[in-house]
Amino acid sequence: MDERDDIFVLIDEDGREVEFELLDTIEMNDNEYVVLLPLSDEDSDDETDEVVILRIEQDENGEDSFVSVEDEDELDAVFEEFKSRIEDEYDFEE
């Protein structure tokens, strides 16, 4: 199996490992964000085309960690920037 630098494994709220593909990294308003696409699992019935946006923050050891974005306006701004970057590749539902 090939090792890919654009695949991240995160732990969901149920403690399960979930693989994500890194679609983009966006810098906005002195913050850095990742836009991730959950990779489908053959055993899962969950078909989704939704991306996950997380803010990158450094922990006390100086290592990067991903943090959920709670502010809807902040999320919307990052998503709009992401859409503007890839609008030729995808058709977004409004």
ABEGO torsion letter per residue (X at the ends): XBBBAABBBBBBAAGBBBBBBBABBBBBGGBBBBBBBBBBBAABABBBABBBBBBBBBBAAGBBBBBBBABAAAAAAAAAAAAAAAAAABBBBX
